[in-house]
Amino acid sequence: MSPSLRDMAVAVLTTADGRAKTALSRQHAASWFAARKAGTPLPLGMATPPDFPARPEKPELLDPRDVPKRKPGSPEGRIALLHAIAHIELNAVDLHWDMVARFHKTDMPLGFFDDWVKAADEESNHFNLICDCLETNGSYYGALPAHAGMWRAAEDTAEDILGRLAVVPMVLEARGLDVTPGMIEIFKRAKDTQAVAALEVIYAEEVGHVAYGAKWFNFLCGRDNLDPQPVFLDLVRRYFHSPLRPPFNEEKRAQAGLPPDFYWPLTEFA
């Protein structure tokens, strides 16, 4: 008997090593989509995701204030930036599989699971692309300390699917749309074509992840006859612990289904 989708999600979440986690993630995504293509979707099942995903012994996780700041103009600074990106991508793999596993009390169409499995598969590829860049530069994921706050959004929204959709894809991943063009320029100036190519893949695919968040947020609001914009603002103020900071990539945010009235009011809290 085939494992359920939620069993597969928990298997990824409980795998510690980054390369092993992402290999399993890609394997399970391929199984899900092969079954969907055959017209025999795997059962969604019931499984309990961990409160915190398994992590390798390294990197050391520090309070965000304690992570050393490095200037990206230097080779060491660019390695630190790649390391930070790899850490974000690995957390994103877990965040998307957690989305699949956690909210079983909310009835969702199969398209919801298609989107988040696809996003998890893409984030797995992103992690591996950036790890390859680190290794080309004589480093590896785990060589430097990393930010311990990445899972906070998941913990805060563990009982609230609308809150999770608001904060993870529609705030955190949307921030990636704002900052990635600047990172691409840093590596272009350094003539690091491998890193530029990896970041261009990430930039293109992150638009889709933000769009999945907006789509399913609007779907749930519509199903409950709620006005999405004020609900979104309320949830972000509740679960996100700082104001949003411009400048915003308004073109890519619009492409992902995020209009300006969803984020400009959050640049300072009342």
Rosetta blueprint (number, residue, H / E / L):
1 M L
2 S L
3 P L
4 S L
5 L H
6 R H
7 D H
8 M H
9 A H
10 V H
11 A H
12 V H
13 L H
14 T L
15 T L
16 A L
17 D L
18 G H
19 R H
20 A H
21 K H
22 T H
23 A H
24 L H
25 S H
26 R H
27 Q H
28 H H
29 A H
30 A H
31 S H
32 W H
33 F H
34 A H
35 A H
36 R H
37 K H
38 A L
39 G L
40 T L
41 P L
42 L L
43 P L
44 L L
45 G L
46 M L
47 A L
48 T L
49 P L
50 P L
51 D L
52 F L
53 P L
54 A L
55 R L
56 P L
57 E L
58 K L
59 P L
60 E L
61 L E
62 L E
63 D L
64 P H
65 R H
66 D H
67 V L
68 P L
69 K L
70 R L
71 K L
72 P L
73 G L
74 S L
75 P H
76 E H
77 G H
78 R H
79 I H
80 A H
81 L H
82 L H
83 H H
84 A H
85 I H
86 A H
87 H H
88 I H
89 E H
90 L H
91 N H
92 A H
93 V H
94 D H
95 L H
96 H H
97 W H
98 D H
99 M H
100 V H
101 A H
102 R H
103 F L
104 H L
105 K L
106 T L
107 D L
108 M L
109 P L
110 L H
111 G H
112 F H
113 F H
114 D H
115 D H
116 W H
117 V H
118 K H
119 A H
120 A H
121 D H
122 E H
123 E H
124 S H
125 N H
126 H H
127 F H
128 N H
129 L H
130 I H
131 C H
132 D H
133 C H
134 L H
135 E H
136 T H
137 N L
138 G L
139 S L
140 Y L
141 Y L
142 G L
143 A L
144 L L
145 P L
146 A E
147 H E
148 A L
149 G L
150 M L
151 W L
152 R H
153 A H
154 A H
155 E H
156 D H
157 T L
158 A L
159 E L
160 D L
161 I H
162 L H
163 G H
164 R H
165 L H
166 A H
167 V H
168 V H
169 P H
170 M H
171 V H
172 L H
173 E H
174 A H
175 R H
176 G H
177 L H
178 D H
179 V H
180 T H
181 P H
182 G H
183 M H
184 I H
185 E H
186 I H
187 F H
188 K H
189 R H
190 A L
191 K L
192 D L
193 T H
194 Q H
195 A H
196 V H
197 A H
198 A H
199 L H
200 E H
201 V H
202 I H
203 Y H
204 A H
205 E H
206 E H
207 V H
208 G H
209 H H
210 V H
211 A H
212 Y H
213 G H
214 A H
215 K H
216 W H
217 F H
218 N H
219 F H
220 L H
221 C H
222 G H
223 R H
224 D L
225 N L
226 L L
227 D L
228 P H
229 Q H
230 P H
231 V H
232 F H
233 L H
234 D H
235 L H
236 V H
237 R H
238 R H
239 Y H
240 F L
241 H L
242 S L
243 P L
244 L L
245 R L
246 P L
247 P L
248 F L
249 N L
250 E H
251 E H
252 K H
253 R H
254 A H
255 Q H
256 A L
257 G L
258 L L
259 P L
260 P H
261 D H
262 F H
263 Y L
264 W H
265 P H
266 L H
267 T H
268 E L
269 F L
270 A L
